[in-house]
């Protein structure tokens, strides 16, 4: 299984409504703007969800919900 190569670019933080946080992904020669709740688009890039939410943003919702 080949792992996708991409780059995540997160602009400077500002006051933003939850789910409307904008970021950019460089993938397959394109840079695309996405929002954190664009799940359908996020899942089109293999590994992007985990890289964004777990590795970069350090989200811990599953641990909080089950704790």
C-alpha angles and dihedrals in degrees: 000000000000119000117226118244114222142145124225118212117192116191122222111295118256136159106298133161113253111270092022096082106132125217136160130232125201107207134152093357095309133101112213131185114228137171124228093250095050088106096158090057094040092054091052088073109067111237096005096113093054093042093050104039103029105029105030105026096031092220113183103182096129091055093046094048094048094040 
